[in-house]
Amino acid sequence: MNRVKQIQEDISKGHVQPIYFLMGEEAYYIDRITAIIENDVLKEEEKGFNQLVLYGRDVSVDDIISNAKRYPMMAERQVVIVKEAQHLSRTIEDLCAYAENPQMSTVLVICYKYKTLDKRKKLAKVIGKHGVLFESKKLYENQVPDWIDYVLNEKGYTIQVKAAQMLVEFLGTDLGKISNELEKLMLIVPAQTQINATHIEENIGISKDFNNFELKSAIIERNVFKANQIIQYFSQNPKSNPIIMTISLLNSFFTQLLMYHGLKDKGRINASKALGVSPYALKDIERAAKTYPMRKVAQVISHLREADLQSKGVNAGQSTHGDILKQLLFKILH
């Protein structure tokens, strides 16, 4: 996040580099930096002749170089953006010669999504010397709530921990999806508001009472009645609550719980670091450890794997996804 902010600040001050090579698994920051360049480098009246978007599926590296070497028309710079450049992975090293001596009046943006350059090879080293080589890495699940908090703070909002966790459990770690939902939310909720579970339920469609977050809490507490209520709701609303998300979340949690049981040093700082979870998430693990000993946790993980296979049609018979979840819950709680 800090690197993106620095790139944005540099561009706003006019410190623009001749090459931006944006690569990595997380598309959100690649799109964000591209949008900053697309919107801010040229004046609106300059864009018609001096801003060009190419697509990796349709062009060669030679085509990119040819366009990058053109001179701007009635402007200080031209911007050439190459989207879907990952389709040029076999020949991308051919960009070396241009990268060693780039056209200083061109801002060349290469969007190399879901792939990375081999940093041992020449192209990565040359771009690092003459431009910006930016790798956009996927955030771990435990990092996403902090990212949500950061994004909202920038816009004058705060968010309850539970509400952020609901978003992560419903939308996963795709920052683009989460960002879209936050943008919609901020159109409805006034600035300076703390976003809570009710805002999420009313505007994004995630139930504040019947979701994977609450199911996990009910299982930790061995609250059989509440857990069955949630599973019943999931059975009646399978499209909004896909079984694969529920099994995945529970498997991740019980795997972390198993690791926690195996730690010699269960101090909060060491445990958070070892498990890769936030201190908030660690509280749930600490509570669950008192209820689920290591042997039971190993059994639960085995039940989860069995349920995962059944959800994919293996030895499921006539069982619906709702039936599979009910059987799984019974095995976990008994």
C-alpha positions in Angstrom: 0.0 0.0 0.0 2.8 2.4 0.8 4.5 1.7 -2.5 1.3 2.5 -4.4 0.9 5.7 -2.4 4.5 6.7 -3.2 4.0 6.0 -6.9 0.8 8.1 -6.9 2.6 11.0 -5.0 5.5 10.9 -7.5 3.1 11.1 -10.5 1.1 14.0 -8.9 4.4 15.9 -8.5 5.4 15.3 -12.1 8.1 12.7 -11.4 6.9 10.2 -14.0 9.0 7.3 -15.1 9.4 6.1 -18.7 8.4 2.5 -17.9 6.0 1.0 -15.3 6.1 -2.8 -15.3 3.2 -3.9 -13.1 3.1 -7.6 -12.4 1.8 -10.1 -9.8 -1.1 -12.2 -8.6 -3.2 -9.3 -7.1 -4.9 -7.5 -10.0 -6.3 -4.7 -7.8 -3.1 -2.7 -7.4 -2.1 -3.2 -11.1 -5.4 -1.7 -12.1 -5.2 1.1 -9.6 -1.7 2.3 -10.7 -2.8 2.0 -14.3 -5.8 4.1 -13.6 -3.7 6.7 -11.8 -1.4 7.0 -14.9 -4.4 6.9 -17.3 -6.2 9.7 -15.5 -3.4 12.0 -14.2 -0.3 12.0 -16.5 -1.9 13.8 -19.5 -4.4 16.6 -19.6 -7.8 15.7 -21.0 -7.2 17.6 -24.2 -3.9 15.8 -24.8 -5.3 12.2 -24.5 -6.9 12.0 -27.9 -3.6 11.9 -29.8 -1.2 10.8 -27.0 -2.9 8.0 -25.0 -2.9 4.6 -26.5 -4.2 1.3 -25.0 -2.9 -2.0 -26.5 -3.8 -5.6 -25.6 -1.3 -8.3 -25.2 -3.5 -10.8 -27.1 -3.4 -8.5 -30.2 0.1 -7.2 -30.4 3.7 -8.3 -30.4 6.6 -6.9 -28.3 7.8 -5.3 -31.6 4.5 -3.5 -32.0 4.8 -2.2 -28.4 8.3 -0.9 -29.0 7.2 0.8 -32.3 4.4 2.6 -30.6 6.6 3.6 -27.6 9.2 5.1 -29.9 6.7 7.6 -31.4 6.9 11.2 -30.4 3.9 12.9 -28.7 1.8 15.4 -30.6 1.4 18.8 -29.1 2.2 17.5 -25.6 5.2 16.8 -23.4 4.5 13.1 -23.2 2.5 10.2 -24.6 1.2 7.3 -22.6 1.2 3.7 -24.0 -0.7 1.2 -21.8 -0.4 -2.5 -22.6 -3.1 -4.5 -20.9 -3.1 -8.3 -20.6 0.6 -8.3 -21.3 0.9 -11.7 -19.6 -0.1 -13.2 -23.0 3.4 -12.1 -24.2 5.3 -14.0 -21.6 7.2 -16.1 -24.1 8.7 -13.0 -25.8 8.6 -10.4 -23.1 12.4 -10.5 -22.6 12.6 -8.9 -26.1 11.6 -5.7 -24.4 15.2 -5.5 -23.0 16.7 -3.4 -25.7 14.0 -0.7 -25.4 14.1 -0.8 -21.6 17.8 -0.1 -21.7 17.2 3.1 -23.7 13.6 4.1 -23.3 12.0 7.0 -25.0 11.9 9.7 -22.3 8.8 11.4 -23.7 6.8 8.1 -23.5 5.3 6.6 -20.4 5.0 2.9 -21.1 2.8 0.9 -18.8 3.0 -2.9 -18.9 0.1 -4.7 -17.1 1.5 -8.2 -16.5 -1.2 -9.8 -14.4 -1.1 -13.1 -12.6 2.6 -13.6 -13.6 6.0 -12.2 -12.6 9.2 -11.6 -14.3 12.2 -13.8 -13.4 14.2 -11.2 -11.4 17.4 -13.0 -12.2 17.0 -12.2 -15.9 18.0 -9.0 -17.6 14.6 -7.4 -18.2 13.7 -7.2 -14.6 17.1 -5.7 -13.7 17.0 -3.1 -16.6 13.4 -2.0 -15.7 14.4 -1.7 -12.1 17.2 0.7 -13.1 15.3 2.8 -15.7 11.7 2.6 -14.5 9.3 1.1 -11.9 9.1 -2.7 -11.4 6.1 -3.3 -9.2 5.0 -6.6 -7.9 1.4 -6.8 -6.6 1.2 -9.7 -4.2 -1.9 -11.5 -3.0 -2.8 -10.6 0.6 -3.2 -13.4 3.1 -6.7 -13.7 4.5 -5.6 -12.4 7.9 -4.2 -9.3 6.2 -7.4 -8.3 4.4 -9.4 -6.9 7.4 -6.5 -4.4 8.0 -6.5 -3.5 4.3 -10.3 -2.8 4.5 -9.7 -0.7 7.5 -6.9 1.2 5.7 -9.0 1.8 2.6 -12.0 3.1 4.6 -9.8 5.3 6.8 -8.5 7.0 3.7 -12.1 7.9 2.8 -13.1 9.0 6.3 -14.8 5.8 7.5 -14.1 3.2 10.2 -15.3 -0.4 10.3 -16.1 -2.8 13.1 -13.9 -5.9 13.3 -16.9 -8.2 12.8 -18.1 -6.3 9.7 -14.7 -6.5 8.1 -14.5 -10.2 8.9 -18.0 -10.7 7.3 -16.7 -9.1 4.1 -13.6 -11.3 4.0 -15.6 -14.5 4.6 -18.2 -13.6 2.0 -16.0 -12.2 -0.7 -12.7 -13.9 0.0 -9.3 -12.2 -0.6 -10.1 -10.6 -4.0 -9.4 -7.0 -3.3 -11.2 -5.9 -6.5 -14.5 -7.4 -5.4 -14.1 -6.0 -1.9 -13.3 -2.6 -3.2 -16.3 -2.6 -5.5 -18.6 -3.4 -2.5 -17.0 -0.8 -0.4 -17.5 1.8 -3.1 -21.2 0.9 -3.2 -21.4 1.1 0.6 -19.7 4.5 0.7 -22.3 5.9 -1.8 -25.1 5.0 0.8 -23.4 5.4 4.2 -22.4 9.0 5.2 -18.7 9.8 5.7 -17.4 9.7 9.3 -19.6 6.7 10.0 -18.4 3.4 11.6 -19.6 0.7 9.3 -21.1 -2.2 11.2 -22.6 -5.6 10.6 -26.1 -4.1 10.0 -24.7 -1.9 7.2 -23.2 -5.0 5.6 -26.4 -7.0 5.9 -28.7 -4.2 4.5 -26.5 -3.0 1.7 -24.4 -6.0 0.6 -26.7 -8.9 1.4 -24.7 -10.8 4.0 -26.8 -11.8 7.0 -25.3 -10.5 10.2 -26.8 -13.4 12.1 -26.5 -16.3 9.6 -23.1 -16.3 8.1 -19.8 -18.3 8.3 -18.4 -15.9 10.9 -21.4 -16.6 13.3 -21.2 -20.4 12.5 -17.6 -20.5 13.5 -18.4 -18.7 16.8 -21.3 -21.1 17.5 -19.0 -24.1 16.9 -16.3 -22.6 19.2 -18.9 -22.2 21.9 -20.5 -25.6 21.1 -23.8 -23.8 20.8 -25.7 -26.6 19.1 -29.0 -24.7 18.7 -27.4 -21.6 17.1 -25.1 -23.7 14.8 -28.1 -25.7 13.6 -30.1 -22.5 13.0 -27.3 -21.2 10.8 -26.9 -24.5 8.9 -30.7 -24.5 8.3 -30.5 -21.0 6.9 -27.6 -22.0 4.6 -29.6 -25.0 3.4 -32.5 -22.7 2.4 -30.2 -20.1 0.8 -27.4 -22.2 -0.9 -26.6 -19.7 -3.6 -25.7 -17.0 -1.0 -23.9 -19.5 1.2 -22.0 -22.0 -1.0 -20.9 -25.1 0.9 -17.4 -24.8 -0.5 -16.9 -21.5 1.3 -18.1 -22.9 4.6 -16.0 -26.0 4.4 -12.9 -24.0 3.4 -13.3 -21.5 6.2 -13.8 -24.2 8.8 -10.9 -26.2 7.5 -8.6 -23.2 7.6 -9.7 -22.5 11.2 -9.3 -26.0 12.5 -5.9 -26.3 10.7 -4.7 -23.2 12.5 -6.1 -24.7 15.8 -4.2 -27.9 15.2 -1.0 -25.8 14.7 -1.8 -23.8 17.8 -2.0 -27.0 19.9 1.5 -27.9 18.6 3.1 -24.7 19.6 5.5 -24.8 22.5 5.3 -21.0 23.0 1.6 -20.1 23.0 2.3 -16.4 24.0 0.1 -14.1 22.0 2.9 -12.4 20.0 4.6 -15.7 19.0 1.3 -17.5 18.3 0.0 -14.7 16.1 3.3 -14.7 14.1 3.5 -18.5 13.9 -0.1 -18.9 12.7 -0.2 -15.9 10.5 -3.3 -14.5 12.1 -4.3 -11.2 13.7 -4.5 -10.9 17.5 -8.3 -10.6 17.1 -8.4 -14.0 15.2 -6.1 -15.5 17.8 -8.7 -15.0 20.5 -11.1 -17.4 18.7 -8.3 -20.0 18.4 -7.5 -19.6 22.1 -11.2 -20.1 23.0 -11.5 -23.1 20.7 -8.4 -24.7 22.1 -10.1 -25.0 25.5 -13.0 -26.8 24.0 -11.4 -28.9 21.2 -8.3 -30.9 22.2 -5.7 -31.8 19.6 -7.2 -35.3 19.0 -10.7 -34.0 18.4 -9.3 -31.3 16.1 -7.6 -34.0 14.0 -10.9 -35.8 13.7 -12.7 -32.7 12.7 -10.2 -32.0 9.9 -10.8 -35.6 8.7 -14.6 -35.0 8.7 -14.1 -31.7 6.8 -12.1 -33.5 4.1 -14.9 -36.1 3.8 -17.5 -33.5 3.5 -15.5 -31.6 0.9 -15.4 -34.8 -1.2 -19.1 -35.4 -0.7 -19.9 -31.8 -1.8 -18.1 -32.7 -5.1 -20.2 -35.8 -5.6 -17.9 -38.4 -4.1 -19.8 -41.0 -2.0 -22.6 -38.5 -1.5 -25.5 -40.7 -2.6 -28.6 -38.6 -2.6 -27.4 -36.2 0.0 -27.9 -32.5 -0.7 -25.4 -29.9 0.3 -27.7 -29.1 3.2 -27.6 -32.7 4.3 -23.8 -32.8 4.1 -23.5 -29.7 6.3 -25.9 -31.1 8.9 -24.0 -34.4 9.1 -20.7 -32.4 9.3 -22.0 -30.2 12.1 -23.2 -33.2 14.1 -19.7 -34.9 13.8 -17.9 -31.7 14.9 -20.1 -31.0 17.9 -20.4 -34.5 19.2 
